[in-house]
Amino acid sequence: MGAGILGLAVARETLLRHPGLRVVALDKESQIAAHQTGHNSGVIHAGVYYAPGSLKARLCLQGAREMYAYCDENDIQYERCGKVVVASGEDELPRLGDLHRRAQLNGVPGIELLDGSALAELEPHVQGVRALYSPSTGIVDFRQVANALSTEVAARGGEIITRARVVAIKPERSMVELRTAVDTWRAKTVITCAGVYADHLARMTGAPAAPKIVPFRGTYYSLRPAARSLVRGLVYPVPDPTFPFLGAHFTKQISGEVWTGPNAVLAFSRDGYRLRDIDVRELWETLSYPGFRALTTRYWRTGLAELRGEVSKRTFTRALQRLVPAVRPEDLGESHAGVRAQALSEDGRLLDDFWFDHGERVIHVRNAPSPGATSSLALAREVVQVAERALATG
Ligand SMILES: Cc1cc2nc3c(=O)[nH]c(=O)nc-3n(C[C@H](O)[C@H](O)[C@H](O)COP(=O)(O)OP(=O)(O)OC[C@H]3O[C@@H](n4cnc5c(N)ncnc54)[C@H](O)[C@@H]3O)c2cc1C
């Protein structure tokens, strides 16, 4: 359930492993890839950041390899343009060193440390004392990947049904009953890949309400064409290790555009792409969650800084100027946003790794933030295997 990249990859994987099985993907929107899958940075991550041994580390590396191969097989345009993570000052060097070690432990191909002059050769407008270079990081439009997956699912006999919001899921002894606003379905197994609504879907089956999804909006600005030559590849800051977001960066797009951002501010509605989109019930649900209160106690300063960037182009630009001093507020053109589904525990910890929980017949993907799109093909296999084991032992 869910026709984002993950739900579609799960449908494909199921059909690959069980040809002839009836597989149906239901989505509440009128088209596929309407949320995170269609509103992200478009980066095929190489696996630099993730804790060695974590699902993210393993599935990102595996997923990136499979994603490139899938793009080749399906004539989807991509570019292995490489990326640099830049230390702007000496104080960031220890954290850059940690990242380097992580990347090595994770087996990220071709990773190397650059000094200031090697960085200047690679990215002449970027300022930094040192940088981590990942040549195997790439870019793609994940909507195109989702389209290819949906075509393949249909060709293998699967169905994708849009405008089908799931409103109830009732596991029974040998079946699961699933209701949308118009239909009732009966399935042997249900796998939910609902992005920002992952916790709502889980609650429908009596699973614990925590971890809850907190929606974090990220705004991007597209650089005006004259400023696009300020970067050649992808340029990132050294991230705050206690925060799961990567910091505002410069991302080349496969369309030729260059995006800057995204920041990270609380979205007042789970599907809310603008500051003024407010859903009072959903907002209250977030604000009254003990985990969110614990989170704000710890991060209120970061939160305020991100919000200031949201309302002022000048402040937004200042963070970018640490990386590319020549960028000006007037270089930032149109803006758009994505909303990240980030799971938060009851005691205020942002869940770092991918996470799913399951009963006998229902598997919920409860945390699949970035690099979820990169990892989707590998993550789908993992989830389908969990479903198979649960059915076999049930
Ligand atoms: C700003 C941003 C930048 C990112 N950058 C990157 C990146 O560069 N690289 C990367 O690898 N990852 C990135 N990610 C993460 C990546 O986009 C996600 O991990 C991935 O898209 C998750 O896919 P999904 O299918 O689980 O979620 P989604 O694409 O959100 O799909 C969930 C689907 O479930 C449907 N749904 C929800 N509730 C119901 C219901 N009740 N009934 C029926 N359908 C329902 C929704 O309509 C939606 O289509 C980024 C994410 C964001 C938001």
The ligand as an ORCA input file, in Angstrom:
! r2SCAN-3c Opt
* xyz 0 1
  C      13.058     17.010      0.962
  C      13.484     15.589      0.759
  C      14.728     15.295      0.186
  C      15.121     13.964      0.020
  N      16.266     13.692     -0.685
  C      16.570     12.400     -0.975
  C      17.660     12.094     -1.844
  O      18.301     12.976     -2.411
  N      17.976     10.783     -2.035
  C      17.269      9.769     -1.439
  O      17.621      8.616     -1.621
  N      16.187     10.037     -0.657
  C      15.816     11.318     -0.443
  N      14.715     11.604      0.312
  C      13.957     10.496      0.912
  C      13.078      9.790     -0.112
  O      12.348     10.717     -0.889
  C      12.139      8.853      0.652
  O      12.927      8.013      1.467
  C      11.324      7.970     -0.301
  O      10.690      8.744     -1.278
  C      10.307      7.195      0.519
  O       9.422      6.579     -0.377
  P       8.007      6.115      0.116
  O       7.373      5.411     -1.031
  O       8.176      5.378      1.401
  O       7.232      7.456      0.520
  P       6.307      8.459     -0.331
  O       6.914      8.786     -1.635
  O       5.980      9.590      0.573
  O       5.013      7.600     -0.614
  C       4.038      7.292      0.368
  C       2.709      7.128     -0.372
  O       1.716      6.650      0.525
  C       0.487      7.236      0.167
  N      -0.435      7.167      1.317
  C      -0.274      7.718      2.540
  N      -1.347      7.446      3.330
  C      -2.196      6.694      2.582
  C      -3.473      6.090      2.835
  N      -4.112      6.214      4.017
  N      -4.050      5.393      1.844
  C      -3.441      5.234      0.624
  N      -2.229      5.797      0.338
  C      -1.629      6.515      1.302
  C       0.862      8.661     -0.220
  O      -0.108      9.281     -1.044
  C       2.192      8.454     -0.921
  O       2.074      8.362     -2.327
  C      14.283     12.911      0.484
  C      13.037     13.216      1.035
  C      12.612     14.530      1.133
  C      11.235     14.816      1.621
*
